[in-house]
Amino acid sequence: DEFVIWNTTLSDAEVASNAQGVLVREADVNIRYTFDLDDLEDCRDRQLWDLSLRCYGVNEAHGRTAPSAAFPWTNAPIGDVDRPVSPFPLVAGSTIHKTMSAGTCAVATLQGSDADGDTLTYSLVEDITTIALESGQNLSLSGSSLTLCDSSSGESGLKNVSFNFDVCDTFDACASETSGVGTVIFHILPPGPGIVAFQLDGEEDVRIVFDADTSCVDVSTVESLKVLLTFSNSEMVPKEAKWETGGCHVLRVEMEEDMDSSVLGSTVTLNKAGLLRGSGG
């Protein structure tokens, strides 16, 4: 279930040990791709690991491991959006991908190299002033940085916008004449759910209402709830939480102490780390 690359040669004994499930020479591991770690309590779904050993959830809605929660990559989390960092190096000439949330701007770094180390100049194959963009989109290029701004609501779903670019050295030798032009694709994702209302239900229960059905992230413990939400008011001490039935668009939080309506609203923040998404792809 693993693909591992070391920066050294393994002995026959180490190869045999690794085949039996023992990861040898961990200090020499450059890349580790683990296909199935659902036996770990704190990393239950199929995962992508890099050298930081951070556990990334990979979307496998119909895969072998049956994820515990739906995390469709086509629906953006809160805030800035990036795919999990791949441990695999970008091969020269590969298509460059940049994900972004609708209504935001994103910068893609164009890639190029020169055998002699000459200074490179990047340009779009089509004149940037004549590129047909959707209403509310703006494109600019500065050096190797290509910036796309989008002002749409994202209600129409995932949009992919691609551009071809060329790179030339100081002697006007260009990639388009040899290896070919490069391609960059911006993946514009619908924004994730947002909080639209806070309601008191009784003296200790707070109902947090979202503007759409959500992916029902885990809130079974106070610790997991605090990954999703930040309570900036010291009077708001959560005791337990659960999603109300019917699409997980209302989160009911029971507080340790009685609540007053004056503490609601600005004292609760939705965190990007909570990975809350819409219920659909």
Secondary structure as a PSIPRED ss2 file (coil, helix, strand):
# PSIPRED VFORMAT (PSIPRED V4.0)

   1 D C   1.000  0.000  0.000
   2 E E   0.000  0.000  1.000
   3 F E   0.000  0.000  1.000
   4 V E   0.000  0.000  1.000
   5 I E   0.000  0.000  1.000
   6 W E   0.000  0.000  1.000
   7 N C   1.000  0.000  0.000
   8 T C   1.000  0.000  0.000
   9 T C   1.000  0.000  0.000
  10 L C   1.000  0.000  0.000
  11 S C   1.000  0.000  0.000
  12 D H   0.000  1.000  0.000
  13 A H   0.000  1.000  0.000
  14 E H   0.000  1.000  0.000
  15 V H   0.000  1.000  0.000
  16 A H   0.000  1.000  0.000
  17 S H   0.000  1.000  0.000
  18 N H   0.000  1.000  0.000
  19 A H   0.000  1.000  0.000
  20 Q C   1.000  0.000  0.000
  21 G C   1.000  0.000  0.000
  22 V C   1.000  0.000  0.000
  23 L C   1.000  0.000  0.000
  24 V C   1.000  0.000  0.000
  25 R C   1.000  0.000  0.000
  26 E H   0.000  1.000  0.000
  27 A H   0.000  1.000  0.000
  28 D H   0.000  1.000  0.000
  29 V E   0.000  0.000  1.000
  30 N E   0.000  0.000  1.000
  31 I E   0.000  0.000  1.000
  32 R E   0.000  0.000  1.000
  33 Y E   0.000  0.000  1.000
  34 T E   0.000  0.000  1.000
  35 F C   1.000  0.000  0.000
  36 D C   1.000  0.000  0.000
  37 L C   1.000  0.000  0.000
  38 D C   1.000  0.000  0.000
  39 D C   1.000  0.000  0.000
  40 L E   0.000  0.000  1.000
  41 E C   1.000  0.000  0.000
  42 D C   1.000  0.000  0.000
  43 C E   0.000  0.000  1.000
  44 R C   1.000  0.000  0.000
  45 D C   1.000  0.000  0.000
  46 R C   1.000  0.000  0.000
  47 Q E   0.000  0.000  1.000
  48 L E   0.000  0.000  1.000
  49 W C   1.000  0.000  0.000
  50 D C   1.000  0.000  0.000
  51 L C   1.000  0.000  0.000
  52 S C   1.000  0.000  0.000
  53 L C   1.000  0.000  0.000
  54 R C   1.000  0.000  0.000
  55 C C   1.000  0.000  0.000
  56 Y E   0.000  0.000  1.000
  57 G E   0.000  0.000  1.000
  58 V C   1.000  0.000  0.000
  59 N C   1.000  0.000  0.000
  60 E C   1.000  0.000  0.000
  61 A C   1.000  0.000  0.000
  62 H C   1.000  0.000  0.000
  63 G C   1.000  0.000  0.000
  64 R C   1.000  0.000  0.000
  65 T C   1.000  0.000  0.000
  66 A C   1.000  0.000  0.000
  67 P C   1.000  0.000  0.000
  68 S C   1.000  0.000  0.000
  69 A C   1.000  0.000  0.000
  70 A C   1.000  0.000  0.000
  71 F C   1.000  0.000  0.000
  72 P C   1.000  0.000  0.000
  73 W C   1.000  0.000  0.000
  74 T C   1.000  0.000  0.000
  75 N C   1.000  0.000  0.000
  76 A C   1.000  0.000  0.000
  77 P C   1.000  0.000  0.000
  78 I C   1.000  0.000  0.000
  79 G C   1.000  0.000  0.000
  80 D C   1.000  0.000  0.000
  81 V C   1.000  0.000  0.000
  82 D C   1.000  0.000  0.000
  83 R C   1.000  0.000  0.000
  84 P C   1.000  0.000  0.000
  85 V C   1.000  0.000  0.000
  86 S C   1.000  0.000  0.000
  87 P C   1.000  0.000  0.000
  88 F C   1.000  0.000  0.000
  89 P C   1.000  0.000  0.000
  90 L C   1.000  0.000  0.000
  91 V C   1.000  0.000  0.000
  92 A C   1.000  0.000  0.000
  93 G C   1.000  0.000  0.000
  94 S C   1.000  0.000  0.000
  95 T C   1.000  0.000  0.000
  96 I E   0.000  0.000  1.000
  97 H E   0.000  0.000  1.000
  98 K E   0.000  0.000  1.000
  99 T E   0.000  0.000  1.000
 100 M E   0.000  0.000  1.000
 101 S E   0.000  0.000  1.000
 102 A C   1.000  0.000  0.000
 103 G C   1.000  0.000  0.000
 104 T C   1.000  0.000  0.000
 105 C E   0.000  0.000  1.000
 106 A E   0.000  0.000  1.000
 107 V E   0.000  0.000  1.000
 108 A E   0.000  0.000  1.000
 109 T E   0.000  0.000  1.000
 110 L C   1.000  0.000  0.000
 111 Q C   1.000  0.000  0.000
 112 G C   1.000  0.000  0.000
 113 S C   1.000  0.000  0.000
 114 D C   1.000  0.000  0.000
 115 A C   1.000  0.000  0.000
 116 D C   1.000  0.000  0.000
 117 G C   1.000  0.000  0.000
 118 D C   1.000  0.000  0.000
 119 T C   1.000  0.000  0.000
 120 L C   1.000  0.000  0.000
 121 T E   0.000  0.000  1.000
 122 Y E   0.000  0.000  1.000
 123 S E   0.000  0.000  1.000
 124 L E   0.000  0.000  1.000
 125 V C   1.000  0.000  0.000
 126 E C   1.000  0.000  0.000
 127 D C   1.000  0.000  0.000
 128 I C   1.000  0.000  0.000
 129 T C   1.000  0.000  0.000
 130 T C   1.000  0.000  0.000
 131 I C   1.000  0.000  0.000
 132 A C   1.000  0.000  0.000
 133 L C   1.000  0.000  0.000
 134 E C   1.000  0.000  0.000
 135 S C   1.000  0.000  0.000
 136 G C   1.000  0.000  0.000
 137 Q E   0.000  0.000  1.000
 138 N E   0.000  0.000  1.000
 139 L E   0.000  0.000  1.000
 140 S E   0.000  0.000  1.000
 141 L E   0.000  0.000  1.000
 142 S E   0.000  0.000  1.000
 143 G C   1.000  0.000  0.000
 144 S C   1.000  0.000  0.000
 145 S E   0.000  0.000  1.000
 146 L E   0.000  0.000  1.000
 147 T E   0.000  0.000  1.000
 148 L E   0.000  0.000  1.000
 149 C E   0.000  0.000  1.000
 150 D E   0.000  0.000  1.000
 151 S C   1.000  0.000  0.000
 152 S C   1.000  0.000  0.000
 153 S C   1.000  0.000  0.000
 154 G C   1.000  0.000  0.000
 155 E C   1.000  0.000  0.000
 156 S C   1.000  0.000  0.000
 157 G C   1.000  0.000  0.000
 158 L C   1.000  0.000  0.000
 159 K E   0.000  0.000  1.000
 160 N E   0.000  0.000  1.000
 161 V E   0.000  0.000  1.000
 162 S E   0.000  0.000  1.000
 163 F E   0.000  0.000  1.000
 164 N E   0.000  0.000  1.000
 165 F E   0.000  0.000  1.000
 166 D E   0.000  0.000  1.000
 167 V E   0.000  0.000  1.000
 168 C E   0.000  0.000  1.000
 169 D C   1.000  0.000  0.000
 170 T C   1.000  0.000  0.000
 171 F C   1.000  0.000  0.000
 172 D C   1.000  0.000  0.000
 173 A C   1.000  0.000  0.000
 174 C E   0.000  0.000  1.000
 175 A H   0.000  1.000  0.000
 176 S H   0.000  1.000  0.000
 177 E H   0.000  1.000  0.000
 178 T C   1.000  0.000  0.000
 179 S C   1.000  0.000  0.000
 180 G C   1.000  0.000  0.000
 181 V C   1.000  0.000  0.000
 182 G E   0.000  0.000  1.000
 183 T E   0.000  0.000  1.000
 184 V E   0.000  0.000  1.000
 185 I E   0.000  0.000  1.000
 186 F E   0.000  0.000  1.000
 187 H E   0.000  0.000  1.000
 188 I E   0.000  0.000  1.000
 189 L E   0.000  0.000  1.000
 190 P C   1.000  0.000  0.000
 191 P C   1.000  0.000  0.000
 192 G C   1.000  0.000  0.000
 193 P C   1.000  0.000  0.000
 194 G C   1.000  0.000  0.000
 195 I E   0.000  0.000  1.000
 196 V E   0.000  0.000  1.000
 197 A E   0.000  0.000  1.000
 198 F E   0.000  0.000  1.000
 199 Q E   0.000  0.000  1.000
 200 L E   0.000  0.000  1.000
 201 D E   0.000  0.000  1.000
 202 G C   1.000  0.000  0.000
 203 E C   1.000  0.000  0.000
 204 E C   1.000  0.000  0.000
 205 D E   0.000  0.000  1.000
 206 V E   0.000  0.000  1.000
 207 R E   0.000  0.000  1.000
 208 I E   0.000  0.000  1.000
 209 V E   0.000  0.000  1.000
 210 F E   0.000  0.000  1.000
 211 D C   1.000  0.000  0.000
 212 A C   1.000  0.000  0.000
 213 D C   1.000  0.000  0.000
 214 T E   0.000  0.000  1.000
 215 S C   1.000  0.000  0.000
 216 C C   1.000  0.000  0.000
 217 V C   1.000  0.000  0.000
 218 D C   1.000  0.000  0.000
 219 V C   1.000  0.000  0.000
 220 S C   1.000  0.000  0.000
 221 T C   1.000  0.000  0.000
 222 V H   0.000  1.000  0.000
 223 E H   0.000  1.000  0.000
 224 S H   0.000  1.000  0.000
 225 L H   0.000  1.000  0.000
 226 K H   0.000  1.000  0.000
 227 V H   0.000  1.000  0.000
 228 L H   0.000  1.000  0.000
 229 L E   0.000  0.000  1.000
 230 T E   0.000  0.000  1.000
 231 F E   0.000  0.000  1.000
 232 S C   1.000  0.000  0.000
 233 N C   1.000  0.000  0.000
 234 S C   1.000  0.000  0.000
 235 E C   1.000  0.000  0.000
 236 M C   1.000  0.000  0.000
 237 V C   1.000  0.000  0.000
 238 P E   0.000  0.000  1.000
 239 K E   0.000  0.000  1.000
 240 E E   0.000  0.000  1.000
 241 A E   0.000  0.000  1.000
 242 K E   0.000  0.000  1.000
 243 W E   0.000  0.000  1.000
 244 E C   1.000  0.000  0.000
 245 T C   1.000  0.000  0.000
 246 G C   1.000  0.000  0.000
 247 G C   1.000  0.000  0.000
 248 C C   1.000  0.000  0.000
 249 H C   1.000  0.000  0.000
 250 V E   0.000  0.000  1.000
 251 L E   0.000  0.000  1.000
 252 R E   0.000  0.000  1.000
 253 V E   0.000  0.000  1.000
 254 E E   0.000  0.000  1.000
 255 M E   0.000  0.000  1.000
 256 E C   1.000  0.000  0.000
 257 E C   1.000  0.000  0.000
 258 D C   1.000  0.000  0.000
 259 M C   1.000  0.000  0.000
 260 D C   1.000  0.000  0.000
 261 S H   0.000  1.000  0.000
 262 S H   0.000  1.000  0.000
 263 V H   0.000  1.000  0.000
 264 L C   1.000  0.000  0.000
 265 G C   1.000  0.000  0.000
 266 S C   1.000  0.000  0.000
 267 T C   1.000  0.000  0.000
 268 V E   0.000  0.000  1.000
 269 T E   0.000  0.000  1.000
 270 L E   0.000  0.000  1.000
 271 N C   1.000  0.000  0.000
 272 K H   0.000  1.000  0.000
 273 A H   0.000  1.000  0.000
 274 G H   0.000  1.000  0.000
 275 L C   1.000  0.000  0.000
 276 L C   1.000  0.000  0.000
 277 R C   1.000  0.000  0.000
 278 G E   0.000  0.000  1.000
 279 S C   1.000  0.000  0.000
 280 G C   1.000  0.000  0.000
 281 G C   1.000  0.000  0.000
